[in-house]
Amino acid sequence: MNSLRNSIKLIGNLENDPEILNLESGKKLEKFSIATNDSYKNQNGELIKDTQCHQVVAWGVSQISSRNTWLRETR
């Protein structure tokens, strides 16, 4: 499972400060949520605005502290 690589880009607004959890195994994980906005016209020509909330759980000890600082500064 170490070779598994997933990448996704969410462009939106940070809803809350990231939460860092230290697991019993010594690993760390980071949880935060991002709200993304979308707008489109339906079949009747009405403008529809849609906001979705994405719950993110990030793993990676080396990346958590730098990502946490970056997310807080850009909020």
N, C-alpha and C positions, 0 to 999 in steps of 0.2 A: 504494500500500500504506500510505501515511501515514494514510488514513482508517479503517484497520482498528482496531476497538476490541473487545477481549475482556475480560470480567470474570468472575471466579470467586471464591467464598469458600470457603476451606478452614479448618475449625476443628479444630485438633489440636495436636500437640506438635512443636516444632522438634527435629530429630534431631541437627543439628550446626550450628556457626557458619556463617553465610553466607560464600561465597567470591566475591570480586569480581575479575573478569578485565578487563584493559584490552586491547582488540583493536587490531590494526595500523591500523585505520581511525580510531582515536581514540574509538570508542564503547566503552561499558562494559556489561558484563552481570554479573548476580549469580546464583549457583547455591546452592540449599539444598534440603533435603528435610524434608517434614512427614509425620508419622504420624497417621492418623485412625483412630478406633475406632468400631466399630458392633456392636450386639448385637441378636439377634432369636431367635425361637423357630421351630424347624423343624416339619415336619409331625408329628413324634412328640412335640412339646411340649418338646424339649430346648433349653436356652438355648445359643446359638452366639455366641461372641465372635470378631469378625474385626478384624484390624488391617491397614491398607494403607499403604504408603509411597508418597508422591507426590514425584517429582523436579521441582523448580520452577526454571525459567530466566526471570529477569525482566530486561527491557530498560528503559531510561529513565534517562538521566544525572541528571536533576534529582531523581529519586526514590530512587536507590540509596543515597546516604549516609544519608538520614533513615530509610529502611526498614531498613537494616543496623543502625543504632543502636537502633531500636525492637525489632527481632527479638532482639538480644542482651540488651536490658534485660528483656524479658518472658520470657526463657527460664527 
